[in-house]
Amino acid sequence: MTPSQETTELKYQPPALDADEDIQHSLFGEILDWMLAPLLLLWPMSIAITYLVAKSIANQPFDHALEDSVTVLAQQVRSVDGQLIKHLSGSARDILRADDIDNVYFQIQGPSGEHIDGDRDMPQPVLDDEDKTSSGGVRFRNDNMHGTPVRVAFAYVQLERSDGSTPQLALVQVAETLEKRAQLANAIIKGVILPQFIVLPIVLALVWFALARGLSPLAQLQERIRARASEDLSPIASNQVPEEISPLVGSLNEMLARLSQNIDMQKRFIADAAHQMRTPLAGMRMQSELALRQTDEGEIHRSLEQLAKSSEAATRLVNQLLALARAENQQPAGSALLPLDLGELARNVVQDWVQASFAHRIDLGYEEPALPVQILGHGTMLRELLSNLIDNAMRYTPAGGSVTVRVRGDEQALHAYLEVEDTGPGIAQGERERVFERFYRILGNTAEGSGLGLAIVREIAQQHGAEVDIFNNPRATQPKLPGALFRLTFPLPPASPEQDEEPPHYG
């Protein structure tokens, strides 16, 4: 390999995945995520809230103890002849100092801020004179002493004066460090949180088990479907599944019904095709064997002519079978229908049949509407429909007769009409429904045909939401030839600005 060839060599690369391509998700995993994610998110929040509640609970008994200490200490303070007297016994002082864990501090200050007893360096409350007198009783604050956080309870004691002047205020406060509070809060947290570490795995296991058990009907439904034979398209019993899965089973049964109908249609189509093909193929074989045995050129020529006719009939039958199969496999009405000019389409189809009308010596005409008639349709299928109607009319119309194609619209009735009328023998009232059946031919009919043309017409009409009606030709002049009028009624599309645009052409 040359260097230039090496540079141009292409290597296979797997196609890149589209960013919008759907990724298969697990229903079990998705439900589990939606259940466990909030649980795991709320668990830390629960711990934080529990910690705050535990601190509040731990503070309450210690605050009550501090309040009692301040109350007892305040009862020992009074004023005599303008002098502050305290009766703090040694036992009371020992009680304040009895805590082995927390450091407890107390202080008594006089009205002028002079130190009376206790710890001199205790921090002072920041209050003005009005606050001191307006809020009686014991109050609390958080502060620091010697660099350590403390909880302080304090109160102002009114000292009555003998001369009746304004009472003076003495400050009494007791503080303690927070070690015991923290220990109690931690004990509460451990008592609440530790069981959660045991309960949480149990909850997760129960959620997993409940979810697996709740989704088990889906697995059972899957097993029942897998156990079915490939040809079993019977409905699934909806009473064997939970109520929430019933809509899914109902949709699945509808799909099975459509699938069964399509399979039956295909089987019927294959059986009909095999049955109808047997006759022309047998004729072709017989004519070919007869031609091989003949020695006279004239007889051989006649056998070959019959062989050609049989071949033409077989070809036409195959084409019509394929056209019927295409019509039956079209999507439901409205799914792939585009705006088109029905008059233009009909004119083009009539032009295609002009040469054939000359060969049959039939006057083929077309009556164009005064205004364009737009419908929603499938151009190729509508051409097939109209071709079958024209072919049917020309086969049953004797030489010298006429076939007329007509398009007209009725905006008031919101309908468009496509008509094909002939001057043939017509169709009796009792036969007009049956002529649309596959391979049905009226008794005594000698015209060549496969019996599929009108079946194709009805199938395509149904795909377009159109109705097909058969009448006698109102313009027939001969009683023995009442003629037939095939009328297709199409719904007009709703008016929209798009109708002002130029319709597509079908040439």
C-alpha positions in Angstrom: 0.0 0.0 0.0 1.4 3.4 -1.0 1.6 6.3 1.5 -1.1 8.1 -0.4 -3.4 5.1 -0.1 -2.7 5.0 3.6 -3.7 8.6 4.1 -7.0 8.0 2.3 -7.9 4.7 4.1 -11.1 5.0 5.9 -11.6 3.3 9.2 -15.0 2.3 10.6 -16.2 4.5 13.5 -19.3 3.6 15.5 -22.0 6.2 15.1 -22.1 8.8 17.8 -25.1 8.6 20.1 -27.6 11.4 19.6 -27.8 13.6 22.6 -31.6 13.5 22.4 -31.7 9.7 22.1 -33.9 8.0 24.7 -32.0 6.1 27.3 -33.8 3.1 28.9 -34.5 3.7 32.5 -35.3 1.3 35.3 -38.7 1.8 36.8 -37.5 0.0 40.0 -34.4 2.3 40.2 -36.4 5.4 39.5 -39.0 4.8 42.2 -36.3 3.8 44.6 -34.4 7.0 43.9 -37.5 9.1 44.5 -38.2 7.3 47.7 -34.7 7.2 49.2 -33.3 10.5 48.0 -35.8 12.6 50.1 -35.2 10.2 53.0 -31.4 10.6 52.9 -31.8 14.4 52.5 -34.2 14.7 55.4 -32.1 12.6 57.7 -29.2 15.2 58.2 -31.9 17.8 58.7 -33.5 15.6 61.3 -30.1 15.3 63.1 -29.6 19.1 63.0 -33.1 19.8 64.4 -32.7 17.1 67.0 -29.4 18.7 68.1 -31.0 22.1 68.5 -33.9 20.7 70.4 -31.5 18.7 72.6 -29.6 21.9 73.5 -32.8 23.7 74.3 -33.9 20.8 76.5 -30.5 20.6 78.2 -30.5 24.4 79.0 -33.8 24.4 80.8 -32.9 22.4 84.0 -29.6 24.2 84.3 -31.2 27.6 83.8 -33.7 26.8 86.6 -30.8 25.9 88.9 -29.1 29.2 88.1 -32.3 31.0 88.7 -32.7 29.4 92.1 -29.1 30.3 93.0 -29.6 33.9 92.1 -32.9 34.0 94.0 -31.3 32.5 97.1 -28.4 34.8 96.9 -30.6 37.8 96.4 -32.5 37.0 99.6 -29.3 37.3 101.6 -28.8 40.9 100.5 -30.4 43.9 102.2 -29.7 47.5 103.2 -29.4 48.8 106.8 -28.9 52.5 107.4 -27.8 53.0 103.9 -25.2 50.2 104.1 -25.4 47.0 102.1 -25.6 44.0 104.4 -25.1 40.4 103.1 -25.8 37.2 105.1 -24.1 34.7 102.8 -23.3 31.8 105.1 -20.4 29.4 104.5 -22.8 26.6 103.6 -24.4 28.7 100.9 -21.0 29.6 99.5 -20.0 25.9 99.5 -23.2 25.1 97.5 -22.2 27.6 94.8 -18.7 26.0 94.7 -19.7 22.4 95.0 -19.8 21.6 91.3 -16.9 19.4 90.2 -17.4 19.7 86.5 -18.7 23.2 85.8 -16.9 26.2 87.3 -19.5 28.4 89.1 -18.9 32.1 89.7 -21.0 34.6 91.7 -20.8 38.3 92.3 -22.6 40.9 94.5 -22.2 44.6 93.6 -23.5 47.6 95.4 -25.6 50.4 94.0 -22.6 52.4 93.0 -20.9 49.4 91.4 -18.7 48.7 94.4 -17.6 45.1 94.9 -19.3 43.4 97.9 -18.5 39.7 97.5 -17.7 37.0 94.9 -15.5 37.2 91.8 -14.4 40.7 91.0 -13.7 40.1 87.3 -17.2 38.8 86.3 -18.5 40.7 83.2 -21.3 43.2 83.8 -24.7 43.3 82.0 -25.1 46.1 79.5 -28.4 47.7 80.6 -29.5 51.3 81.2 -31.3 52.4 84.3 -34.8 52.0 82.8 -34.1 48.4 81.8 -32.8 47.6 85.3 -36.1 48.6 86.9 -38.6 47.7 84.1 -37.8 44.0 83.8 -37.9 42.5 87.3 -36.9 39.0 88.2 -34.0 36.9 87.1 -32.7 37.3 83.6 -30.1 35.3 81.5 -27.4 36.1 79.1 -24.5 34.3 77.4 -21.0 35.7 78.1 -17.3 34.8 78.5 -15.2 34.6 81.5 -11.5 34.0 81.4 -12.0 33.2 77.7 -14.5 30.5 78.5 -18.2 30.7 77.4 -20.5 30.9 80.4 -24.2 31.2 81.1 -25.1 34.0 83.5 -28.2 34.5 85.5 -28.5 38.0 87.2 -31.1 40.1 89.0 -31.2 43.6 90.5 -32.3 43.8 94.2 -34.0 46.9 95.4 -32.6 48.2 98.6 -35.2 50.2 100.7 -33.9 53.4 102.3 -34.9 54.6 105.7 -35.5 58.2 104.6 -38.1 57.0 102.0 -36.0 58.2 99.0 -35.8 56.3 95.8 -34.6 52.7 96.4 -31.1 51.7 95.2 -30.3 48.6 93.1 -27.7 46.0 94.0 -26.6 43.5 91.3 -26.5 39.8 92.1 -25.3 37.4 89.4 -24.3 33.7 89.1 -22.5 32.2 86.2 -21.4 28.7 85.2 -19.5 27.1 82.4 -21.3 24.9 79.8 -19.6 21.6 80.2 -22.5 19.8 81.9 -25.0 21.3 79.4 -22.9 20.0 76.5 -22.7 16.6 78.2 -26.4 16.4 78.6 -27.1 17.6 75.0 -24.6 15.0 73.7 -26.3 12.3 75.7 -29.7 13.2 74.3 -28.2 13.3 70.8 -26.7 9.9 71.2 -29.9 8.5 72.6 -31.9 9.8 69.6 -29.4 9.4 66.8 -27.9 6.0 67.6 -31.2 4.1 67.2 -31.6 5.8 63.8 -28.4 4.2 62.6 -30.1 0.9 63.4 -33.5 1.8 62.1 -32.3 3.3 58.8 -30.9 0.1 57.3 -34.1 -1.7 58.3 -36.2 1.0 56.7 -34.1 0.8 53.5 -34.4 -3.0 53.4 -38.2 -2.7 53.9 -38.5 -0.1 51.2 -36.5 -2.4 48.8 -38.6 -5.4 49.7 -41.9 -3.5 49.4 -40.9 -2.0 46.0 -39.8 -5.4 44.7 -43.0 -7.0 45.8 -45.1 -4.1 44.4 -43.5 -4.5 41.0 -43.7 -8.3 41.0 -47.0 -8.2 39.0 -45.0 -6.7 36.1 -42.6 -9.5 36.2 -45.4 -12.1 36.4 -47.1 -10.4 33.4 -43.8 -10.6 31.5 -43.5 -14.3 32.3 -47.0 -15.0 31.1 -46.4 -13.2 27.9 -43.1 -15.0 27.3 -44.8 -18.4 28.0 -47.3 -17.8 25.2 -47.0 -19.5 21.9 -45.9 -17.3 19.0 -49.3 -17.6 17.3 -51.3 -16.9 20.4 -52.7 -13.4 20.1 -55.6 -13.7 22.5 -56.3 -10.9 24.9 -54.5 -10.9 28.3 -56.8 -11.3 31.2 -56.9 -7.9 32.9 -58.4 -9.3 36.2 -55.0 -10.9 36.9 -53.1 -7.7 37.2 -53.4 -4.8 39.7 -55.7 -1.9 38.9 -52.7 0.4 38.0 -51.5 -1.9 35.3 -55.0 -2.5 33.8 -54.6 0.5 31.3 -51.3 -0.9 30.1 -52.9 -4.4 29.6 -55.9 -2.8 27.8 -53.5 -1.0 25.4 -51.6 -4.2 24.9 -54.8 -6.1 24.1 -55.8 -3.4 21.6 -52.4 -3.8 19.9 -52.8 -7.6 19.9 -56.3 -7.2 18.3 -54.9 -4.9 15.6 -52.0 -7.3 15.0 -54.3 -10.3 14.8 -56.5 -8.4 12.3 -53.4 -7.5 10.2 -52.2 -11.1 10.3 -55.7 -12.4 9.3 -55.7 -9.9 6.5 -52.4 -11.0 5.2 -53.3 -14.6 5.4 -56.5 -13.9 3.5 -54.6 -11.9 1.0 -52.1 -14.7 0.4 -54.9 -17.3 0.1 -56.8 -15.1 -2.3 -53.8 -14.3 -4.4 -52.8 -18.0 -4.6 -56.3 -18.9 -5.6 -56.6 -16.2 -8.2 -53.2 -16.8 -9.7 -53.8 -20.5 -10.1 -56.2 -19.9 -13.1 -54.1 -17.7 -15.3 -51.0 -19.7 -14.6 -52.7 -22.9 -15.4 -54.0 -21.4 -18.7 -50.5 -20.2 -19.5 -49.1 -23.6 -18.9 -51.8 -25.3 -21.0 -51.3 -22.9 -23.9 -47.5 -23.3 -23.8 -47.8 -27.1 -23.8 -50.3 -26.9 -26.7 -48.0 -24.7 -28.6 -45.1 -27.1 -28.1 -47.2 -30.0 -29.6 -48.5 -28.0 -32.6 -46.6 -28.1 -36.0 -48.9 -25.7 -37.9 -47.7 -22.1 -37.7 -51.2 -20.8 -37.5 -52.1 -22.9 -34.5 -48.8 -22.0 -32.8 -49.6 -18.3 -33.4 -53.1 -18.7 -31.9 -51.6 -20.5 -28.9 -49.1 -17.8 -28.4 -51.8 -15.1 -28.6 -53.8 -16.9 -25.9 -50.5 -17.2 -23.9 -50.0 -13.4 -24.2 -53.6 -12.7 -23.1 -53.1 -15.0 -20.1 -49.8 -13.3 -19.3 -51.5 -9.9 -19.5 -54.3 -11.0 -17.2 -51.8 -12.5 -14.7 -49.8 -9.2 -14.8 -52.9 -7.2 -14.2 -54.0 -9.4 -11.3 -50.6 -9.1 -9.7 -50.6 -5.3 -10.0 -54.0 -5.1 -8.5 -53.1 -7.4 -5.6 -50.1 -5.2 -4.9 -52.2 -2.1 -5.1 -54.7 -3.6 -2.7 -51.9 -4.6 -0.3 -50.5 -1.0 -0.4 -54.0 0.4 0.2 -54.6 -1.8 3.2 -51.2 -1.1 4.7 -51.6 2.7 4.6 -51.6 4.6 7.9 -54.9 5.7 9.4 -56.8 8.6 7.8 -55.2 12.0 8.3 -51.7 10.7 9.4 -49.9 11.3 6.0 -52.4 13.3 4.0 -51.2 16.5 2.3 -53.2 19.3 0.6 -53.7 18.7 -3.1 -55.9 19.9 -6.0 -58.4 17.2 -6.7 -59.4 18.7 -10.1 -55.8 18.8 -11.3 -55.1 15.2 -10.1 -58.3 14.0 -11.9 -57.4 15.8 -15.1 -53.9 14.2 -15.2 -55.3 10.7 -14.6 -57.9 11.2 -17.4 -55.1 12.2 -19.8 -53.3 8.9 -19.0 -56.4 7.0 -20.1 -57.1 8.8 -23.4 -55.2 6.3 -25.6 -57.0 3.4 -23.9 -60.3 5.1 -24.6 -59.4 5.3 -28.3 -58.7 1.6 -28.4 -62.0 0.8 -26.8 -63.8 3.4 -28.9 -65.2 5.1 -25.9 -65.7 8.8 -25.4 -63.7 9.7 -22.3 -64.5 13.2 -21.0 -63.6 15.3 -18.0 -65.7 18.1 -16.4 -63.5 20.5 -14.5 -64.8 22.4 -11.5 -65.3 26.2 -11.7 -62.9 26.8 -8.8 -60.0 24.7 -7.5 -61.1 22.0 -5.1 -58.5 21.3 -2.4 -58.6 18.2 -0.2 -56.2 16.4 2.1 -55.1 13.2 0.4 -52.3 10.9 -0.7 -51.7 11.7 -4.4 -50.4 8.3 -5.4 -53.2 6.4 -3.8 -55.9 8.7 -5.2 -54.5 8.2 -8.7 -54.8 4.5 -8.2 -58.4 4.9 -7.0 -59.4 7.0 -10.0 -57.6 4.7 -12.4 -59.5 1.7 -11.1 -62.8 3.5 -11.4 -62.0 4.6 -15.0 -60.8 1.1 -15.9 -63.9 -0.5 -14.4 -66.2 2.0 -16.3 -64.4 1.4 -19.7 -64.6 -2.4 -19.3 -68.3 -2.4 -18.8 -69.2 0.3 -21.3 -69.9 -1.0 -24.8 -68.1 0.5 -27.8 -69.5 3.9 -28.7 -70.5 4.7 -25.2 -69.1 7.4 -22.9 -67.3 7.7 -19.6 -67.2 11.0 -17.8 -65.0 12.1 -14.9 -66.3 15.0 -12.9 -65.0 17.0 -9.9 -67.0 19.6 -8.0 -66.9 21.2 -4.6 -69.6 22.2 -2.2 -68.2 24.7 0.3 -71.5 25.1 2.2 -71.7 21.3 2.8 -67.9 21.2 3.3 -67.6 18.4 0.9 -65.8 17.7 -2.4 -67.1 15.2 -4.9 -65.3 13.0 -7.4 -67.7 11.2 -9.9 -67.2 8.7 -12.6 -70.2 7.9 -14.7 -70.6 5.5 -17.7 -73.3 4.4 -20.1 -72.9 0.7 -19.4 -75.3 -1.9 -18.1 -75.2 -0.4 -14.6 -75.3 -2.2 -11.3 -78.5 -3.6 -9.7 -79.5 -2.2 -6.3 -78.9 -5.5 -4.6 -75.4 -5.9 -6.0 -74.1 -2.4 -5.1 -72.7 -3.5 -1.7 -71.2 -6.7 -2.8 -69.3 -5.4 -5.7 -66.8 -3.9 -3.3 -65.9 -7.3 -2.0 -62.7 -9.0 -3.1 -62.9 -11.1 -6.2 -66.7 -10.7 -6.3 -68.1 -10.7 -9.8 -71.8 -10.3 -10.8 -73.3 -13.5 -12.3 -73.5 -13.4 -16.1 -70.8 -10.8 -16.4 -68.6 -11.5 -19.3 -66.2 -8.5 -19.0 -62.6 -9.3 -18.2 -61.4 -8.5 -14.7 -60.1 -9.8 -11.5 -62.7 -8.5 -9.1 -60.3 -6.4 -7.2 -60.7 -2.9 -8.7 -63.6 -1.8 -6.6 -62.2 -3.4 -3.5 -59.1 -1.2 -4.0 -61.4 1.8 -4.5 -63.2 1.2 -1.2 -60.0 0.6 0.8 -58.3 3.9 -0.5 -61.6 5.8 0.1 -61.7 4.6 3.7 -58.1 5.7 4.2 -59.1 9.2 3.2 -62.3 9.3 5.2 -64.4 9.4 2.0 -67.7 7.7 1.3 -68.4 5.7 -1.9 -71.9 5.6 -3.4 -73.3 4.0 -6.5 -76.3 5.4 -8.5 -77.8 4.9 -11.9 -76.5 7.4 -14.5 -79.1 10.2 -14.5 -77.9 11.2 -18.1 -78.4 7.7 -19.6 -80.6 7.7 -22.7 -81.0 3.9 -23.3 -83.3 1.9 -21.0 -81.2 -1.2 -21.4 -78.1 0.6 -20.5 -78.9 2.6 -17.4 -75.3 3.2 -16.7 -73.6 3.7 -13.4 -72.5 6.7 -11.4 -69.7 6.2 -8.8 -69.6 9.2 -6.4 -66.8 9.7 -3.8 -67.5 12.3 -1.1 -64.4 13.8 0.5 -64.4 16.1 3.5 -63.0 19.6 2.8 -60.2 20.6 5.1 -60.9 23.5 7.5 -60.2 27.0 6.1 -56.7 28.3 6.9 -54.3 30.9 5.5 -52.3 28.1 4.0 -55.1 27.6 1.4 -54.0 30.8 -0.3 -50.7 29.2 -1.2 -50.3 27.4 -4.6 -51.4 23.8 -4.3 -48.9 21.0 -5.3 -49.1 19.7 -8.9 -49.4 16.1 -9.9 -48.2 15.6 -13.4 
